Amino acid sequence: MYVATMTYYFKRDRFDEACEKWYEVVLSKLVEKEGFAGGMLLTRPDGRALGIGFWDDRKFADEVMSSGIMKTLMKDLGDYMEKNPHHEDYEVKYYELRET
């Protein structure tokens, strides 16, 4: 499993709107992509948000990143941001999720 993260720096006065827009333009589109295993958006009161995407394999995430998604993301979310997002990626060493 592979994880890609994106730290967003949203304007505080548009934070809730930015998070809703993120769901619309990012997560709702990723669920349609091959190899996408799930995702979430973690938020903080200071305007930061951390988008986390879980992928079956790095190749699937790389395909999405090379598709021009960042250009679209900046077009759709740029007005909500104080500065550009920061991307990081990780190989998953341990993963366990308890079903409730």
N, C-alpha and C positions, 0 to 999 in steps of 0.2 A: 504494500500500500504506500501511497505517496500523498503528501499534503502540500498544498500551495496556500500561502497566506498573503493578504494584502492589507496593510495598515492605511486607513483613510483618516484624513484630518478635516472633518466637516466643520463648517461654520456653526457655531452654537445656536445662533438665532434661527437656523434652518435645519437643525439636527434631525428632528422627527421626520420632516419632509424628505431629507436626504436618505434616511434609512429606508423609508418606504420606496423611494426611487431606486435605491440599490437593489432591493428585493425584485422590483419590476424589471430592471435592466440586466441584472447579474444572475441572481439565484434562480429565478423562474426560467431563465434561458439555459443555465447549466444543467438543470435536471433532464433536459432533452439530449444532452451530449453523451456519446458512447464513452463508457469507462468512468463516468461520474458516479461516485458512491454516496455523496451527501455533502451538505454544507451548512454553515451557520454564520451569523454576524454577532459578534460580541461588542458591547458598547460601554462607553465610560462617560460620565457627566462632563468631562472637559472637551468633548467633541470628537474624541478619537473613537474609531471603530475598527475592529479586526475581522475581516472576512476570512473564513477558513473553508477550503474546499478539499474534500477527500476523493482520491482517485484510485482506481484499481491498479494503475501503473503510470509511471511518469510520462510515457509516450502519449497518453490521452490528454494530459494537462498541457504538454508541449504543443500538441496539435491545436488546441484551443487558443493558447497564447500566440501562436504564429498565424492565427486566422484574422488578426487585426482587432481583436476584442478590446485592447487597450485604447485604441483610437476611438472606438465607439463609446467605451466607458468614459473617457475624458469628455467627449462631446455631450453625453447625457448627464454626467455628474459634475463636470468641471465648475459650474456655477455654484455648487454647494460646498466646494472645497476651499480651504485656506491655503493648502499647498498640495503638491502632487503626492499620490499614494506611493507607498513603499512595498515592494514585492519581496518575499522570501519563500524558499521551498525546503522541504524536509522529507527524508525517508522515514517511515514509521518504524520504530524499533519495537514498541509494545503497544498494543491496542486491545482494549476490552470495554465493551459497553453493556451495561446491565439493562435488560428489558424490564420495563415497569408494568 
